[in-house]
Amino acid sequence: MDDERQRIVRVAGSRRAKLTRVEGTTSEPHTKDEPSVPPSGERGPNDERMLREVPPHY
């Protein structure tokens, strides 16, 4: 059972540790195809403005 779990590996000179790879996974990030937008009948009065806004750290 322990062989199937990820291990934490300390990296010398780095502030962050790494995790070992798990079988059946990839290192590519998951990407969304398109933003989720509710059907036009379910929109509220501020939805259009909120969909245009981007947080300041982007």
VEXDREN-2710 file (C-alpha; in Angstrom, 1 decimal):
% VEXDREN-2710
k/r/px/py/pz
1/MET/0.0/0.0/0.0
2/ASP/2.8/2.4/0.8
3/ASP/4.3/2.0/-2.7
4/GLU/1.2/3.6/-4.3
5/ARG/1.4/6.8/-2.3
6/GLN/3.3/9.9/-3.3
7/ARG/6.5/10.7/-1.4
8/ILE/7.7/14.1/-0.4
9/VAL/11.3/14.7/-1.7
10/ARG/13.3/17.5/-0.2
11/VAL/15.2/19.5/-2.8
12/ALA/18.6/20.9/-1.6
13/GLY/18.8/24.7/-2.0
14/SER/15.1/25.1/-2.7
15/ARG/12.3/26.4/-0.5
16/ARG/9.8/23.9/-1.9
17/ALA/9.7/20.2/-1.8
18/LYS/8.6/18.0/-4.7
19/LEU/6.2/15.1/-4.8
20/THR/7.0/11.8/-6.6
21/ARG/5.1/10.9/-9.7
22/VAL/2.0/8.7/-9.5
23/GLU/1.3/6.1/-12.2
24/GLY/-1.4/7.2/-14.6
25/THR/-0.9/10.9/-14.2
26/THR/0.7/13.6/-16.3
27/SER/2.6/16.8/-15.4
28/GLU/0.7/19.0/-17.8
29/PRO/-1.7/21.5/-16.1
30/HIS/-5.5/21.1/-16.7
31/THR/-6.9/23.8/-19.0
32/LYS/-10.5/24.9/-19.4
33/ASP/-11.8/25.0/-22.9
34/GLU/-14.2/28.0/-22.3
35/PRO/-15.4/30.0/-19.4
36/SER/-18.6/28.7/-17.8
37/VAL/-21.4/31.1/-18.6
38/PRO/-25.0/30.4/-17.5
39/PRO/-27.8/30.5/-20.1
40/SER/-29.0/34.0/-20.9
41/GLY/-32.3/33.4/-19.1
42/GLU/-30.4/32.8/-15.8
43/ARG/-28.3/36.0/-15.8
44/GLY/-28.4/38.6/-13.0
45/PRO/-28.0/42.3/-13.3
46/ASN/-24.3/42.4/-12.5
47/ASP/-23.2/39.2/-14.5
48/GLU/-21.9/41.1/-17.5
49/ARG/-19.7/43.4/-15.5
50/MET/-18.4/40.5/-13.3
51/LEU/-17.5/38.4/-16.4
52/ARG/-15.4/41.3/-17.8
53/GLU/-13.5/42.1/-14.6
54/VAL/-10.2/40.4/-13.9
55/PRO/-8.6/40.3/-10.4
56/PRO/-5.7/42.7/-10.0
57/HIS/-3.1/40.0/-9.7
58/TYR/-3.8/38.6/-13.3
END
